[in-house]
Amino acid sequence: YHEKIHFFRALGLLVEKLRQNNDQNSSMASMDSFEIKEKPQFTMNGAMFDVSQGNAVINVENVKKFITYMAAMGLNMLMLYTEDSYEIKDEPYFGYMRSKYSYNELKEIDDYAYNFGVEVIPCIQTLAHLVDALKWPCYRDIKEDDDTLLVGYDKTYQFIEKMISTACAPFRTKRIHIGMDEAWKLGQGQYLLKNGYRRKFDIMNEHLAKVLEITDKYELKPMIWSDMYFRAGSKTGDYYDMTSDIPKEVIDKVPKGVQLVYWDYYHEDESFYNEWIKRHRKFGSDPIFAGGLWTWTGFTHNYGLTYTNTNAALNACK
């Protein structure tokens, strides 16, 4: 095996074969020899669990259980999506009255995952999706609106540095997901009142550049959700608008050293994923793709949409 995770994938395949044989034969002595060779399609492949929007984090023991399952499947990456569900020193209202992880808990998760060759990547938000933190009066002066940070101001970036330094501290990896998706009213709230109207493209680029100064300080390799650039190029604000146009001069000004994450849970047509991957590559590098298991539309999974859309997406990625 080339990487540690490949060994555990092989072990998983061996156990699977032994169990199949045991079901078919009363005597293990009758088992035929077998050989399986695999070549990975991706350098990184894994799962993200949302531990923020349901107001409950997965406890450490169950995270470890998931890591064990993932190792047996050869999945080498885990993200725990945390908006305000991790503790920040001297910020008692960050995640106040909500379930969250301590440094020691996240360190324990990372240590356990390392045994299997699974990279745990911190996944936070440094622009929007922070309604549960920003609802408290102590953050009034760094909020654009109820959901979004006020960009362009020193105090905002002091707070973001606290988030980034805290989020990456328990983990071995140098990668970090810094979010930045679905900032619906970027530049239209307090920012507009203080600065007047400016293009979302320009506001995004300036904000991203300031946050990358922080990630560079901690020698991190950041990634962001890509939708805000595509929404800014759409007259309707749609991420998947086929008529959207992102000017080349905007793409040229996107700060270097950040990887785009293309998230898409919705399309059944492989050709759509191919087109959007191609559009992401115009930014200068291959994107990371993020699909979704349809758990958000009711009390149970929608397996039909999950498999149909995931199969199309993964075929395009391959």
C-alpha positions as CSV (number, residue, x, y, z in Angstrom):
1,Y,0.0,0.0,0.0
2,H,1.1,3.6,-0.7
3,E,-0.7,5.3,2.2
4,K,-1.8,4.1,5.6
5,I,-5.5,4.5,4.6
6,H,-4.9,2.0,1.7
7,F,-4.0,-0.7,4.3
8,F,-7.2,-0.2,6.1
9,R,-9.2,-0.2,2.8
10,A,-7.5,-3.6,2.1
11,L,-8.3,-4.9,5.5
12,G,-11.9,-3.9,5.0
13,L,-12.0,-5.7,1.7
14,L,-10.5,-8.8,3.3
15,V,-13.1,-8.8,6.1
16,E,-15.9,-8.4,3.6
17,K,-14.6,-11.3,1.5
18,L,-14.2,-13.5,4.6
19,R,-17.8,-12.7,5.7
20,Q,-19.2,-13.5,2.3
21,N,-17.4,-16.8,2.2
22,N,-18.5,-17.6,5.7
23,D,-22.1,-17.0,4.7
24,Q,-21.8,-19.3,1.8
25,N,-19.8,-22.1,3.3
26,S,-20.0,-23.9,6.6
27,S,-16.2,-24.6,6.5
28,M,-13.7,-21.8,6.1
29,A,-11.3,-24.4,4.7
30,S,-13.3,-24.4,1.4
31,M,-12.5,-20.7,0.7
32,D,-10.9,-19.9,-2.6
33,S,-7.9,-17.7,-2.8
34,F,-8.5,-14.2,-4.2
35,E,-6.7,-11.1,-5.3
36,I,-8.0,-7.5,-5.5
37,K,-6.1,-4.5,-6.9
38,E,-7.4,-1.0,-6.7
39,K,-6.1,2.4,-8.0
40,P,-7.6,5.4,-6.2
41,Q,-9.4,7.9,-8.3
42,F,-8.8,10.8,-5.9
43,T,-6.0,11.9,-3.6
44,M,-8.6,13.1,-1.1
45,N,-12.0,11.6,-0.5
46,G,-14.0,11.7,2.6
47,A,-17.0,13.0,4.6
48,M,-18.2,16.2,6.1
49,F,-20.7,16.1,9.0
50,D,-22.7,19.2,9.8
51,V,-22.4,19.7,13.6
52,S,-23.8,23.2,13.8
53,Q,-27.2,23.6,12.1
54,G,-28.9,20.9,14.2
55,N,-27.7,22.4,17.6
56,A,-25.9,19.2,18.5
57,V,-22.4,17.9,17.9
58,I,-21.6,14.2,17.4
59,N,-20.0,13.1,20.6
60,V,-16.3,12.0,20.4
61,E,-17.0,8.3,20.7
62,N,-19.4,8.3,17.8
63,V,-17.0,10.4,15.7
64,K,-14.4,7.7,16.4
65,K,-16.9,5.1,15.2
66,F,-17.4,7.0,12.0
67,I,-13.7,7.3,11.5
68,T,-13.4,3.5,11.9
69,Y,-16.1,2.9,9.2
70,M,-14.4,5.5,6.9
71,A,-11.0,3.8,7.3
72,A,-12.5,0.4,6.3
73,M,-13.8,2.2,3.1
74,G,-10.6,3.9,2.3
75,L,-11.8,7.4,3.0
76,N,-8.9,9.6,4.1
77,M,-10.5,12.9,5.0
78,L,-13.0,14.1,7.6
79,M,-14.5,17.5,8.2
80,L,-16.7,18.5,11.1
81,Y,-18.6,21.6,9.9
82,T,-18.5,24.0,12.8
83,E,-20.0,27.5,12.7
84,D,-19.9,28.3,16.4
85,S,-19.7,24.8,17.8
86,Y,-16.1,25.0,19.1
87,E,-14.8,26.9,22.1
88,I,-12.9,30.1,21.7
89,K,-10.9,31.4,24.7
90,D,-12.3,34.7,26.1
91,E,-15.4,34.5,23.8
92,P,-18.0,33.1,26.1
93,Y,-20.9,34.1,23.8
94,F,-19.4,32.2,20.8
95,G,-21.6,29.1,20.9
96,Y,-23.3,30.2,24.1
97,M,-26.0,27.8,25.2
98,R,-25.2,25.5,22.2
99,S,-23.4,22.2,21.9
100,K,-19.7,22.6,21.0
101,Y,-16.3,20.9,21.1
102,S,-13.5,21.7,23.4
103,Y,-9.8,21.8,22.3
104,N,-9.2,18.5,24.0
105,E,-12.1,16.8,22.3
106,L,-11.0,17.9,18.9
107,K,-7.4,16.8,19.7
108,E,-8.6,13.4,20.7
109,I,-10.5,13.1,17.4
110,D,-7.4,14.1,15.4
111,D,-5.2,11.7,17.3
112,Y,-7.6,8.8,16.7
113,A,-8.0,9.6,13.0
114,Y,-4.2,9.8,12.6
115,N,-3.9,6.2,13.5
116,F,-5.8,5.2,10.4
117,G,-4.3,7.8,8.0
118,V,-7.5,10.0,8.1
119,E,-6.8,13.7,7.8
120,V,-9.2,15.8,10.0
121,I,-9.6,19.3,8.4
122,P,-11.1,22.1,10.5
123,C,-14.2,23.6,8.7
124,I,-15.4,27.0,9.9
125,Q,-17.1,30.2,8.6
126,T,-15.3,33.5,8.2
127,L,-18.0,35.6,6.5
128,A,-21.7,34.4,6.8
129,H,-23.6,31.5,8.4
130,L,-22.9,33.0,11.8
131,V,-26.4,33.9,12.9
132,D,-26.1,31.9,16.2
133,A,-23.0,33.9,17.2
134,L,-23.9,37.3,15.8
135,K,-27.3,37.3,17.6
136,W,-25.5,38.4,20.8
137,P,-25.1,42.1,21.5
138,C,-21.3,41.8,22.1
139,Y,-20.9,41.2,18.3
140,R,-23.1,44.1,17.2
141,D,-20.2,46.2,15.9
142,I,-18.7,43.5,13.6
143,K,-22.0,42.4,11.9
144,E,-23.2,43.3,8.4
145,D,-26.6,41.8,9.1
146,D,-28.0,39.0,11.3
147,D,-26.0,36.4,9.5
148,T,-22.8,38.0,8.1
149,L,-19.7,39.6,9.4
150,L,-18.9,43.3,8.6
151,V,-16.0,43.1,6.2
152,G,-13.2,45.7,5.9
153,Y,-12.8,46.5,9.6
154,D,-9.9,45.7,11.9
155,K,-12.0,44.4,14.7
156,T,-13.7,41.9,12.4
157,Y,-10.3,40.5,11.4
158,Q,-9.1,40.3,15.0
159,F,-12.2,38.1,15.6
160,I,-11.6,36.0,12.5
161,E,-8.0,35.5,13.6
162,K,-9.3,34.1,16.9
163,M,-11.6,31.7,15.0
164,I,-8.9,30.5,12.7
165,S,-6.1,30.1,15.3
166,T,-8.5,28.3,17.6
167,A,-10.0,26.0,14.9
168,C,-6.6,24.9,13.6
169,A,-4.8,24.4,16.9
170,P,-6.0,20.8,17.7
171,F,-5.2,19.4,14.3
172,R,-2.0,18.1,12.5
173,T,-3.2,19.2,9.1
174,K,-2.3,22.6,7.6
175,R,-5.5,22.6,5.5
176,I,-8.5,24.6,6.7
177,H,-11.9,25.3,5.2
178,I,-12.8,28.9,5.9
179,G,-16.3,28.8,4.4
180,M,-17.6,32.1,2.9
181,D,-20.7,30.8,1.3
182,E,-24.2,32.2,1.1
183,A,-23.5,35.7,2.3
184,W,-26.8,36.7,0.7
185,K,-26.7,40.5,1.5
186,L,-22.9,41.1,1.3
187,G,-22.4,44.8,0.9
188,Q,-26.1,45.6,1.4
189,G,-26.3,46.1,5.2
190,Q,-24.0,48.0,7.5
191,Y,-21.3,47.9,4.9
192,L,-23.5,49.8,2.4
193,L,-24.3,52.5,5.0
194,K,-20.6,53.0,5.8
195,N,-19.1,52.7,2.4
196,G,-21.7,53.2,-0.3
197,Y,-22.4,50.7,-3.1
198,R,-19.6,48.5,-4.3
199,R,-19.6,45.3,-6.5
200,K,-19.8,42.1,-4.6
201,F,-16.9,40.8,-6.6
202,D,-14.6,43.5,-5.2
203,I,-15.9,43.1,-1.7
204,M,-15.3,39.4,-1.8
205,N,-11.8,39.7,-3.2
206,E,-10.8,42.3,-0.6
207,H,-12.2,40.3,2.3
208,L,-10.6,37.1,1.0
209,A,-7.3,38.8,0.7
210,K,-7.5,40.0,4.3
211,V,-8.4,36.5,5.6
212,L,-5.6,34.9,3.6
213,E,-3.1,37.2,5.4
214,I,-4.2,35.5,8.6
215,T,-4.0,31.9,7.1
216,D,-0.6,32.8,5.7
217,K,0.5,33.9,9.2
218,Y,-0.3,30.4,10.5
219,E,1.1,28.7,7.4
220,L,-2.3,27.2,6.5
221,K,-3.6,26.0,3.2
222,P,-7.2,27.4,2.9
223,M,-10.2,26.4,0.9
224,I,-13.5,28.3,0.4
225,W,-16.9,27.5,-0.9
226,S,-17.1,29.0,-4.4
227,D,-20.7,30.1,-4.7
228,M,-20.3,33.8,-3.9
229,Y,-18.2,34.4,-7.0
230,F,-20.8,32.6,-9.2
231,R,-23.7,34.3,-7.5
232,A,-22.1,37.7,-8.0
233,G,-21.9,36.9,-11.7
234,S,-25.6,36.0,-11.9
235,K,-28.4,38.5,-12.4
236,T,-30.6,36.4,-10.2
237,G,-28.0,35.5,-7.6
238,D,-28.2,31.8,-8.6
239,Y,-25.1,29.6,-8.0
240,Y,-26.0,27.4,-10.9
241,D,-27.1,30.1,-13.5
242,M,-25.8,28.9,-16.9
243,T,-26.0,32.5,-18.1
244,S,-23.8,33.9,-15.3
245,D,-20.7,35.7,-16.2
246,I,-17.6,36.3,-14.0
247,P,-15.4,38.8,-15.8
248,K,-11.8,37.8,-16.4
249,E,-10.6,40.9,-14.6
250,V,-12.4,39.7,-11.5
251,I,-10.9,36.2,-11.8
252,D,-7.5,37.7,-12.2
253,K,-7.9,39.6,-9.0
254,V,-9.0,36.6,-6.9
255,P,-6.2,36.2,-4.3
256,K,-3.9,33.3,-5.0
257,G,-3.3,30.4,-2.6
258,V,-6.9,29.4,-1.9
259,Q,-8.7,26.3,-3.3
260,L,-12.3,26.6,-4.4
261,V,-14.9,24.0,-3.2
262,Y,-17.7,23.4,-5.7
263,W,-20.8,22.2,-3.8
264,D,-23.7,20.7,-5.7
265,Y,-26.4,18.4,-4.4
266,Y,-29.0,19.1,-7.0
267,H,-28.2,17.9,-10.6
268,E,-28.9,14.6,-12.2
269,D,-27.1,15.4,-15.4
270,E,-23.4,14.5,-15.6
271,S,-22.8,17.2,-18.2
272,F,-23.8,19.9,-15.8
273,Y,-21.1,18.9,-13.4
274,N,-18.6,18.7,-16.2
275,E,-19.5,22.3,-17.2
276,W,-19.2,23.6,-13.7
277,I,-15.9,21.9,-13.0
278,K,-14.7,23.5,-16.2
279,R,-15.8,27.0,-15.0
280,H,-14.1,26.4,-11.7
281,R,-10.9,25.6,-13.4
282,K,-10.9,29.1,-15.0
283,F,-9.8,30.3,-11.5
284,G,-6.5,28.5,-12.0
285,S,-6.7,25.2,-10.2
286,D,-8.8,22.0,-9.9
287,P,-11.7,22.5,-7.4
288,I,-12.6,20.2,-4.6
289,F,-16.1,18.8,-5.1
290,A,-18.6,18.5,-2.3
291,G,-21.8,16.5,-2.8
292,G,-24.6,15.9,-0.3
293,L,-26.6,13.2,1.3
294,W,-30.2,14.3,1.1
295,T,-31.1,14.5,4.8
296,W,-32.5,18.0,5.0
297,T,-36.0,17.6,3.4
298,G,-37.7,15.5,6.1
299,F,-37.3,13.1,8.9
300,T,-35.2,10.6,6.9
301,H,-32.9,10.3,4.0
302,N,-33.9,10.7,0.4
303,Y,-31.8,7.9,-1.0
304,G,-33.2,8.3,-4.5
305,L,-31.9,11.8,-5.0
306,T,-28.7,11.0,-3.1
307,Y,-27.7,8.2,-5.4
308,T,-28.9,9.7,-8.7
309,N,-27.1,13.0,-8.1
310,T,-24.0,11.6,-6.5
311,N,-23.4,9.0,-9.2
312,A,-23.6,11.7,-11.9
313,A,-21.3,14.0,-9.9
314,L,-18.7,11.4,-9.1
315,N,-18.6,10.2,-12.7
316,A,-17.8,13.8,-13.8
317,C,-15.2,14.1,-11.1
318,K,-13.5,10.9,-12.2
